[in-house]
Structures are given as C-alpha cells and as structure tokens.
Amino acid sequence: AGYDIQGPVYDVQTMAWTLDERTPLDLEYVASEYTNLKMDKRLSRRGDTILFRCDSQLGEPAFSCPVDQAPVDQLLAYCERDLAATREAYLNLTDYLRVSGQYGYWLERQMPYSSVLADIETRGIPFDVQEAEVTAVELRGQVVGLEDRLRADAKLPVDFNLQSGAQLALYLFTETFDFPTRIKLEGEDMVTIRSGQWPKTLPFLFNVTKIGREYVYGFYTVDGRGLKPRVKAPKCAAGECEHAEGFCLPSTSAKTLRVWYGGDPWVRSFLEYKRVGKALQFVQSWLEAEHNGRIYATFKQTGTKTGRLSSSDPNLQQVPARGDLGKRLRKLFRPEIGKVFVHGDYGQLEPRLMAHFSQDPVLLDIFHSGKDIYHETAERVLGATGGGSRDLMKVYVLSMNYGAQAKKLKQLLAEAGHYVPMAEVSRTLEGLQELY
C-alpha cells in the first residue's frame, strides 16, 4: 500500500523461538502457550482462494466465503483479536525472556533483523515483466517440444500422462505393459468399425475390447524400459500406502531418477523436461505475484524447524541458479536505474575451516598462497583443469569434509549432475585421502 513501517519491529514468533526453538511457530500456538487467550482462527485456503469463516446468521450455520467478500465488521473484529493476542504474547514473552536470561540476546541479535525483513517485504524487488512474459512463452514452447520428443522416443500413447508417477513407473520399471484408454470416432469411422473393418483414423496397434456409441475402448501394449527399481515412492517407503504387499510403487522423483538412472538417455531427456517445466512454473508464479513491476514476497525469520529464514508467496529463495537457464531467470530481477544488486557470500568457508582445524599442510599452503582449493585439488588428483573439473571436485572436497564414502559420494555427484562410475569415484576418493 506504500506505507512506511515505523520500527522497530518486534516479532513474537522470533521471541518464542529464542525462548524454545522447538515451539511451533504460528500465532495460534504461541498465544495458547504464552497467554490465556484462545484464538478464533477463521482463515483457510482452497487452492489459490483465501476463505473467511463468517458468523452464523438468523439461525443459519457458519459459512465460508472469499475473504474479499467477507463482512467488513467481522474482518475488523478478527484482526483486532489477532492484534490483542499478539500484544499479550509480546508482553508475556518479554518477561519470560528476561527470566531466562535470553532477553539481551534476542534484543541485540534477533530483533533488529525483523525490521530488515519487514523493510524487504514492503519495498519488494524490481521485476522485468516484459522479459518474463517472453521467457514464459519460450519455456512453454520448450516444454511442449520436449514432451513430444519423449512420447515419440518411447512410442507412448497420446494420453499417457508424463506427470503421473504411477504411469511413469509403469514405463520405466516394466518390460511391457498394457495401457488402457479410449478413442473417440466420428460417425463414418464408427460405422466402419461396426461393420468389422478397421478405420484409417484408428491406430493399427490399438487393441479393441469394446465398441460404444461414440468411443472405442481398448489398450496399447507398450514396451517399457525395464529399469531395476531402487527406491520406493515416499508413501510406500513410509508404510502409508494402501498397496498390497509386493505392489508398492517405485519412486519417480527427479532426485531418484538423477541419482540411479541418470545414465539412461530417455531419463536424461525426461529430467530436462522436468527442469524446464519447473522453471516455467517459477516464471508463471512470479508473473501472478507481480504488482506494478515489483514482487512482494513474505519472509519468515524463523520459517523452518532449525530457525532458518524462509520465503513464500512466492518463494524467492528457490530461484534457479545453475546453468544458462538459471542465469536467465535470475536476470529477470533487475535493480532500478542507478542502483545495483550486491551479492555477499563467505569465500570457501567450509574448506577454510577444514584447514584451520586439521592444520593439514597442503590445505594451509593452498590458502596461504591464495590459490583456489577446488582448481588446485582437481589438478593434483585428476590432472585436470577447467570449470567442469572444478565443479566436480567441489562436490568431492565438501563431501569428504563430512566423511562421505564412495557410495554416498556417487549419489551426491549424481544429484549435482555428474554421473561418475563407482570405480572412478573410489579412485578419486583414494587420491583425496592421499593428498590431504
């Protein structure tokens, strides 16, 4: 709305997290834990619509309606109750923090950051709408082209759903399978098939099981890839599925496919299709969220169980960064004329800690001489130079820091897009252990 927030900002959820990091970080819980107030929460979400539960009227039960259509007096009362609960929680949490000895830490280290985040939210970030629209059109075309190629290469029926985990698992993990479907035939073609002849518009490989009034029912016999299942689908792995024993679904997540089947050419193309599709979803969500050339996201100071910052509506902490596509998406966020974006990051913090605590002479020499540890390690262990070797070695070095062995290393490398045979992973790991 353009109003400046007069700080400082006090975030009661941050206060509760400082007091006990196990606290569920929502106002309803914080209020019930630290005040005598019981919240009357009335907002819910159905898809993209925010609903408000209205009071019952003239004996009628309570009902929900879109929040922008809710009675103003009830909305006002709802907001006043939230504000009263927030104020009461703030006053009580102040006392709790003082008693616990945490008040000074919260006031000096946590509280100032809340004002920064509030400023970020209200200012928004500049967004190139015109370039984003062009990018969305191009990505949409790429998605269609990749999907057509995947279907053609696998000889999949037109109504095979590449987004369905169950259907995708059939194709990837069986030798052959029957795919049931139906095909609508126009009048003359329906007459032809009823007479016992094969219409030209009906695919020859389609197996007819039933002829209806408008549709011909049947199935295609499709050749699958016959890959060996490695990981169960999440619900199956957690025992939350309803499948009979031995009939659980294998996982078809991008991570699983990348790690275990990244060498398969069709899977590689499918992963690219998923990557471009995900990028398109990002751009579309940004265009929907854009307002007057800026995007106003929500930032939660303690948005995760570990107390790490999180973002939503839209999530601006998940903007792709890798490859040419990542760079293009990031360029959609452009500073205003006469201003620049500043990027701050710790320089190779983890390997510097490795050098400090281990006092390894080779590590110390690399940093004292101002060399790049990943380039230097790649040259000494692999005898290779170049950006690709550096990216590869970065995974090795950081994984070695956490004690990863060959099997885990192979998985981490695959997640980063490097498909390295196990024997080569073991040799490189031995070389690292000899060097450091």
C-alpha positions in Angstrom: 0.0 0.0 0.0 3.0 2.3 0.2 3.1 3.0 3.9 6.4 3.1 5.7 6.6 0.8 8.8 7.7 2.8 11.8 10.1 0.5 13.6 11.5 -1.2 15.4 9.5 -4.4 14.6 9.0 -7.0 17.3 8.3 -10.5 16.0 6.6 -12.6 18.8 7.3 -15.8 16.9 11.0 -15.0 16.9 10.7 -14.3 20.6 9.1 -17.7 21.2 11.8 -19.4 19.1 14.6 -17.7 21.1 13.0 -19.0 24.3 12.4 -22.5 22.9 13.4 -23.5 19.4 11.0 -26.4 19.5 8.0 -24.1 19.6 5.6 -24.5 16.6 5.8 -21.0 15.0 2.2 -19.9 14.4 0.3 -17.3 16.3 -2.4 -19.7 17.5 0.1 -21.9 19.3 2.2 -19.0 20.6 -1.0 -17.4 22.0 -2.2 -20.6 23.6 1.3 -21.3 25.1 2.1 -17.8 26.5 -1.3 -16.2 27.1 -4.7 -17.1 28.4 -6.3 -16.3 25.1 -7.9 -18.8 22.7 -7.6 -17.8 19.1 -10.6 -17.7 16.8 -8.8 -18.6 13.6 -11.1 -18.1 10.6 -8.8 -18.0 7.5 -8.3 -21.1 5.3 -7.1 -21.7 1.8 -8.8 -23.6 -1.0 -6.4 -23.7 -4.0 -5.5 -20.1 -4.7 -8.5 -18.7 -2.8 -8.3 -17.4 0.8 -11.6 -18.1 2.6 -13.0 -16.4 5.7 -15.4 -18.2 8.0 -18.3 -15.8 8.7 -20.6 -15.8 11.8 -23.8 -17.7 11.6 -26.9 -15.5 10.9 -30.6 -15.9 11.8 -30.1 -19.5 13.0 -28.1 -20.5 9.9 -24.8 -22.3 10.4 -21.5 -20.5 10.0 -20.3 -20.4 6.3 -17.1 -19.5 4.5 -16.7 -17.0 1.6 -13.7 -15.4 -0.2 -12.0 -13.0 2.1 -12.6 -10.0 -0.2 -16.4 -10.7 0.1 -16.5 -11.1 3.9 -18.4 -8.7 6.1 -16.1 -5.8 7.0 -17.2 -5.6 10.6 -16.3 -9.3 11.1 -13.0 -8.9 9.4 -12.2 -5.9 11.6 -13.1 -7.9 14.7 -10.9 -10.8 13.6 -7.9 -8.5 13.0 -8.5 -6.8 16.4 -8.5 -10.2 18.2 -5.2 -11.2 16.4 -3.7 -7.9 17.4 -4.8 -8.3 21.1 -3.3 -11.8 21.2 -0.1 -10.6 19.6 0.2 -7.8 22.1 -0.5 -10.1 25.1 2.0 -12.7 23.8 4.7 -9.9 23.3 4.3 -8.6 26.9 4.4 -12.1 28.4 7.3 -13.3 26.2 9.3 -10.2 27.2 9.0 -11.3 30.9 9.8 -15.0 30.0 13.0 -13.9 28.1 14.2 -11.7 31.0 13.7 -14.5 33.5 15.5 -17.0 31.2 18.4 -14.6 30.6 17.8 -14.6 26.8 16.3 -11.1 26.6 19.6 -9.3 25.8 20.5 -11.9 23.1 17.1 -11.5 21.4 17.2 -7.7 21.6 20.7 -7.4 20.2 20.9 -10.3 17.7 17.4 -11.3 16.6 15.1 -8.3 16.9 17.0 -5.9 14.5 16.7 -8.5 11.7 12.9 -8.4 12.0 12.9 -4.8 10.9 15.1 -5.5 7.9 12.8 -8.3 6.7 9.7 -6.0 7.1 11.5 -3.4 5.0 12.3 -6.0 2.4 8.7 -7.1 2.3 7.2 -3.7 1.9 9.8 -2.4 -0.7 9.5 -5.5 -2.9 12.0 -6.5 -5.5 12.1 -5.0 -9.1 11.0 -7.5 -11.7 11.2 -7.3 -15.5 7.7 -8.2 -16.5 8.1 -7.8 -20.3 11.2 -10.1 -20.4 9.4 -12.6 -18.0 6.5 -12.8 -20.4 8.8 -13.5 -23.3 10.7 -16.1 -21.2 7.4 -17.8 -20.3 6.4 -18.2 -23.9 9.8 -19.7 -24.9 9.8 -22.1 -21.9 6.2 -23.2 -22.7 7.4 -24.0 -26.3 10.4 -25.9 -25.0 8.2 -28.0 -22.6 5.8 -28.9 -25.5 8.8 -29.8 -27.7 10.4 -32.0 -25.0 7.2 -33.7 -24.2 6.6 -34.6 -27.9 10.1 -35.9 -28.2 9.8 -38.1 -25.1 6.5 -39.6 -26.4 8.0 -40.2 -29.8 11.2 -41.8 -28.5 9.2 -44.1 -26.1 6.3 -44.7 -28.5 3.9 -43.6 -25.7 0.1 -43.1 -26.4 -1.0 -39.5 -26.6 -3.0 -39.7 -23.3 -0.1 -41.2 -21.4 0.4 -38.7 -18.5 4.1 -38.0 -18.0 3.2 -36.1 -14.8 1.7 -39.3 -13.3 4.1 -41.1 -11.0 2.2 -44.4 -11.4 2.1 -44.3 -15.2 5.7 -43.2 -15.4 6.7 -46.1 -13.1 5.0 -48.5 -15.4 7.1 -47.3 -18.4 10.4 -47.1 -16.5 10.3 -50.3 -14.4 8.5 -52.9 -16.6 9.4 -54.7 -19.8 6.0 -54.3 -21.4 2.6 -53.2 -20.1 -1.0 -52.7 -21.3 -2.2 -49.1 -21.3 -6.0 -48.9 -21.3 -7.6 -45.9 -23.0 -10.5 -45.0 -25.3 -10.6 -43.2 -28.7 -13.5 -41.2 -30.0 -14.5 -42.0 -33.5 -16.7 -39.8 -35.8 -19.8 -41.2 -37.5 -18.4 -42.8 -40.6 -15.5 -44.3 -38.7 -17.8 -45.8 -36.1 -19.9 -47.3 -38.9 -16.8 -48.8 -40.5 -15.5 -50.5 -37.3 -19.0 -51.8 -36.5 -19.0 -53.5 -39.9 -15.8 -55.3 -39.0 -13.4 -53.1 -40.9 -10.5 -51.1 -39.5 -11.0 -47.3 -39.8 -8.0 -45.3 -41.1 -8.1 -42.9 -38.1 -7.8 -45.7 -35.6 -4.1 -46.6 -34.8 -3.2 -50.0 -36.0 -1.5 -51.0 -32.8 -4.6 -50.3 -30.7 -6.3 -53.4 -29.2 -10.1 -53.1 -29.2 -12.0 -54.5 -26.3 -15.4 -52.7 -26.6 -17.2 -50.5 -29.0 -19.5 -47.9 -27.5 -21.8 -45.3 -29.0 -19.0 -42.7 -29.5 -15.9 -44.3 -28.2 -13.9 -47.4 -29.0 -12.4 -48.9 -25.8 -9.2 -50.9 -25.7 -5.5 -50.7 -24.8 -2.0 -50.2 -26.3 0.8 -52.7 -25.5 3.8 -50.5 -24.7 7.4 -51.5 -24.4 8.8 -50.2 -21.1 12.5 -49.6 -20.2 12.8 -52.4 -17.7 14.9 -50.5 -15.2 15.5 -52.0 -11.8 13.5 -50.3 -9.0 15.9 -48.9 -6.4 13.8 -46.6 -4.1 10.1 -46.8 -3.1 7.7 -43.9 -3.5 7.6 -41.8 -0.3 4.2 -43.0 0.9 5.2 -46.6 0.2 8.5 -46.2 1.9 6.8 -44.7 5.0 4.2 -47.5 5.1 1.4 -45.0 4.5 0.1 -46.6 1.2 -2.7 -49.0 0.6 -0.9 -51.2 -1.8 -0.9 -55.0 -1.3 2.5 -56.5 -0.3 4.8 -56.6 -3.3 2.8 -54.0 -5.2 4.3 -50.7 -3.9 5.3 -48.1 -6.4 9.0 -47.2 -7.1 9.9 -43.6 -6.7 10.0 -41.5 -9.8 11.1 -38.3 -8.1 13.7 -36.2 -10.1 16.3 -36.8 -7.4 15.8 -40.6 -7.5 15.9 -40.6 -11.3 19.0 -38.4 -11.4 21.0 -40.5 -8.9 20.1 -44.0 -10.0 19.2 -43.7 -13.7 20.9 -40.5 -14.9 22.9 -42.5 -17.5 19.7 -43.6 -19.3 19.2 -41.3 -22.3 15.4 -41.2 -22.1 15.6 -40.5 -18.3 18.1 -37.7 -19.0 15.7 -36.1 -21.5 12.8 -36.5 -19.0 14.9 -34.8 -16.3 15.5 -31.9 -18.7 11.7 -31.8 -19.4 11.1 -31.6 -15.6 13.7 -28.9 -15.2 12.3 -26.7 -17.9 8.8 -27.3 -16.7 9.8 -26.3 -13.1 11.4 -23.1 -14.5 8.2 -22.3 -16.3 6.2 -22.7 -13.1 8.6 -20.3 -11.3 8.2 -17.6 -14.0 4.4 -18.0 -14.1 4.2 -17.7 -10.3 6.3 -14.5 -10.4 4.1 -13.0 -13.1 1.0 -13.8 -11.0 2.6 -12.2 -7.9 4.0 -9.1 -9.7 2.4 -5.7 -8.8 3.5 -2.5 -10.5 6.8 -4.0 -11.7 7.7 -5.4 -8.3 7.3 -8.7 -6.4 6.3 -8.6 -2.7 7.2 -11.9 -1.1 6.7 -12.9 2.6 9.9 -13.7 4.6 9.7 -15.6 7.8 12.6 -15.1 10.2 12.1 -18.5 11.8 10.4 -20.2 9.0 12.0 -23.7 9.5 12.5 -26.0 12.4 16.2 -25.1 12.5 15.3 -21.3 12.7 16.5 -20.6 9.2 14.9 -17.9 7.1 12.2 -19.0 4.7 10.2 -17.2 1.9 6.7 -17.7 0.5 4.1 -16.2 -1.9 6.3 -16.6 -3.9 9.3 -18.3 -2.6 12.2 -16.1 -3.7 14.8 -18.4 -2.0 14.3 -21.0 -4.7 15.2 -19.1 -7.8 17.2 -21.5 -10.0 20.8 -20.5 -10.3 22.6 -23.3 -12.3 23.4 -23.2 -16.0 22.3 -20.8 -18.6 18.6 -21.2 -17.7 19.3 -20.3 -14.1 21.2 -17.2 -15.1 18.4 -16.1 -17.4 15.8 -16.5 -14.7 17.9 -14.5 -12.2 18.3 -11.7 -14.7 14.5 -11.2 -14.6 15.2 -9.5 -11.2 16.8 -6.2 -12.2 17.9 -3.3 -10.0 16.3 0.1 -10.6 18.3 2.6 -12.8 21.2 4.0 -10.9 21.3 1.1 -8.4 23.0 -2.3 -8.3 22.4 -5.7 -6.6 25.2 -6.6 -4.2 26.0 -10.3 -3.6 27.7 -11.3 -0.3 28.9 -14.7 0.5 31.5 -16.4 2.6 34.5 -17.4 0.4 35.1 -21.2 0.6 34.2 -21.1 4.3 34.0 -24.9 4.9 37.4 -25.8 3.4 39.0 -22.9 5.3 37.5 -24.4 8.5 39.0 -27.8 7.4 42.4 -26.2 7.0 42.2 -24.4 10.3 41.1 -27.3 12.5 43.1 -30.0 10.7 46.3 -27.9 10.2 46.8 -30.0 7.1 50.0 -28.6 5.4 48.7 -28.9 1.9 45.4 -27.2 2.7 47.2 -24.4 4.6 49.6 -23.9 1.7 46.8 -23.6 -0.8 45.0 -20.9 1.2 48.2 -19.1 2.3 49.3 -18.8 -1.4 45.8 -17.5 -2.5 45.0 -20.5 -4.7 41.5 -21.9 -5.4 41.2 -25.1 -3.5 38.9 -26.8 -6.0 41.0 -25.9 -9.1 44.2 -27.0 -7.2 42.7 -30.2 -5.9 41.3 -31.1 -9.4 44.8 -30.6 -10.9 46.6 -32.6 -8.3 44.2 -35.5 -8.0 42.7 -35.7 -11.5 45.4 -34.0 -13.5 42.6 -31.9 -15.0 41.8 -28.2 -15.2 38.7 -26.1 -16.2 35.4 -25.2 -14.8 33.8 -28.6 -15.2 36.6 -30.2 -13.2 36.4 -27.5 -10.5 32.6 -28.1 -10.1 33.2 -31.9 -9.9 36.0 -31.5 -7.3 33.9 -29.2 -5.2 31.4 -32.0 -4.6 34.3 -34.3 -3.7 36.0 -32.0 -1.3 32.9 -30.8 0.6 31.6 -34.4 0.8 34.9 -35.6 2.1 34.6 -33.0 4.8 31.5 -34.8 6.2 33.1 -38.2 5.9 31.2 -39.4 2.8 32.4 -42.7 1.4 32.3 -43.9 -2.2 28.6 -45.0 -2.4 27.4 -41.7 -0.8 29.8 -39.7 -3.0 28.4 -41.3 -6.2 24.9 -40.3 -5.1 25.9 -36.7 -4.2 27.8 -36.4 -7.5 24.7 -37.6 -9.4 22.5 -35.1 -7.6 24.9 -32.4 -8.8 24.6 -33.7 -12.4 27.9 -35.6 -12.5 27.4 -39.3 -13.5 30.7 -41.0 -12.4 31.2 -44.8 -12.3 31.8 -46.3 -8.8 35.3 -47.4 -9.6 36.3 -43.9 -10.6 34.7 -42.4 -7.5 36.7 -44.8 -5.3 40.0 -44.0 -7.1 39.4 -40.2 -6.7 38.5 -40.6 -3.1 41.7 -42.5 -2.5 43.6 -39.8 -4.3 42.0 -37.2 -2.0 42.9 -39.1 1.1 46.5 -39.4 0.0 46.7 -35.7 -0.8 45.0 -34.4 2.5 
